[in-house]
Amino acid sequence: MKPAAPEPDTSLVITEKTLPHSSKIVLEVLVSGNTMTHKDLVQRTRLAPKTVRYGLKRLVERHLIIRKLNFRDGRQIIYQTSPVQRAEPVPAN
């Protein structure tokens, strides 16, 4: 008789699987490009500014990216990936 294989832990899911499509695109660009402003992200993703803003908001809420003040131009915010990737619980079915 074979020993039973351990069941995978389904209590947590990587947050990226539950993100809106726009957030996934923005996160992918930020991972490859390090730090960027909103304007940079709009140009790189070719998404509408409002769509990029929505994606950024969702990523900040889930602590996947951080916002920093641009010291060269205090009017701009710089976005970069967070050093800590967090997971969120899977909703019960």
BATOR-675681 format. One record per residue: x negated, y negated, z negated of N, C-alpha, C, CB in turn. Coordinates in pm, whole numbers, plus 50000, padded with zeros to 5 digits. Atoms other than C-alpha are relative to their C-alpha. Glycine has a CB too. Layout:
XYZXYZXYZXYZ
...
This chain:
499165011850000500005000050000499124987650000500965000049878
500775012449990498654965950101500414990249890500194993550138
499615010550094498474938349843500734988950075498754994449925
499225010749938500954910749914499134987850023501224996449912
500765012249969499454880450085500564988549918500064996750153
499495011350077499644848849876500854990950089498834992049938
499135008949925502454826049985499394986250004501414999549937
500555013549991501414791750113500774990649908500054994850145
499395009950088502084762649880500784990150085498934992749914
499155009149923505034744250035500554988749915501145007750063
499495010650088505544720549743499534986250044499565002649857
500515012849952503454693549912499825000750151498674996249930
500245000949857503224682350270499174987450024501344999750081
500815011649970500674658950418500934988950050498895003350106
499105011249972502294624750447500114997150149499524987649928
499975003149858501364621050813501135007450073498685003450062
498944992449934503974647650900501364993449982500035014249945
498715006450026506754625850759500034985450040500345001349853
500085014049959505674592650908500764997550130498544995850016
499435003649870507494574251187498905000550107500644985849995
500954998849889505854577551529499074987850008500755001650133
500835012149993504644541351523498915000149894500884987449984
501004999350106502864547251193498895009850036500655004349867
501004990149959501104577851333499034993950101500685012550059
500845006349898499834557951631499064989949936500884993250108
500805010250067498634529251413498925006649915500894990849912
500974993150084496934553151170498885006250084500705010849916
501004994049912495184571351453499004989650050500695006950119
500885010749952493804538551590499124994849886500844988550060
500795004850113492704527051244498915009949961500904997349880
501014989950033490894559751179498834999350098500635014250001
501075000549899488954556451504499314986450007500565003450134
500575013349982488374519051485499584992849874500964991750069
500395005750129487644512651116500964988949956498584994550008
499115010750047489084478151020500514991850117499264990949899
499395007849892491474458051237501054990649944500645009350105
498915009250033493854428851222501275004950071499654985250041
498724996749934497514430851324499884997850150501154991449942
500175003349858496614414151653499165010650072499354986150016
500844989549942493854439651719500805012850022498795002849908
499204987849991496274468151651501044999150111500705002849866
499035001949892498894453751887499325002050136500654985849993
500724998749874496284451552163499565014550025498784990850001
500504986249983494854486552103501125010150021499185004049878
498924990349990498184504652063500964997150114500775000449871
499065004749898500104484652324501455001449953499785007850130
498655000050057503094485352089500424985549975500055008349867
499495013450031505314455352018499514995849861501554999750006
500465004750131504124433551727500895004449884499914984950000
499084995950105507254441651527499865015049969501464996850041
500174985650018506704479151579498735002949922499975007250136
501274998350073503094476551459500194995849855498874991750066
499745004750137504254456551155500775010649920500794986850003
499224989550065506794483751073499105011949964501175004650092
500924988950025504144510951108499034996949888499235003350126
500925004050106501714491650888500695000149864499434986250028
499255000450127504374486550622500165014049943501384993450021
499824986250046505084523850603498685006249952500605008650113
501314994750039501374532350585499524994149867498974997350110
500395006450127500744507150305500845005749886500194984550009
499124994450103503764520450111499535013849956501435000950052
500444986450032502304555550126498535000649963500275009250117
501395001150043498824543450031499025006850095499845005849863
500894994249901497304556450353499054989750058500805006450112
500875010949959495864522550444500034989249893500434994250138
500045011250093494864491850249499914987050078498815001249901
500045013449943495264454950323498904992249929501384992749986
501065008350056492324431550272500084986250062498605006350026
500055013749950491934394250309498784998650090499964989749883
501115002749909489794383950604499284987649950500514998050147
500745011150058487114362050447499544989950105498815005149923
500375009349892486194346850784501164990850034499565007650125
498795007749972489784335350839501065004149899500505002250148
499094996750110491934334650525501455001850041499914989549898
498634998449953495104334450735500285014250048500304990250111
499834986649945494514369850861499805010749894499025002350114
500144988250084494864403350692499305010750082501405005149948
500704988949935492534432150776500555012949941498444998949980
499504986950042493824467850761498915010450021501305003950078
500934988949986491704498750702500575012149931498614996449942
499504987750060492274534750610499605000549853499475012350075
500244998650143492484542450241499045011549976501325002349924
500924988950028489704563650092500715012149940498914995349906
499264989150063492334584549912501255002650082500374996649851
498804996149927494904603150120500925007049902499675009350123
499064994150094497984611449914501035008450074500694989149919
498944991649946500644637549971501274997149923499635015249992
498725002250067504314635749887500785013149999500824988850071
499264987450010506724663049777500935002350119500805000149871
499074996149894508764681650034501404999149945499705014350052
498635000550050512464673950002500605014049993500864990950088
499374986850020514474703549872501075002150106500605001449857
498984996849898516644720650133501245005449935499485010150102
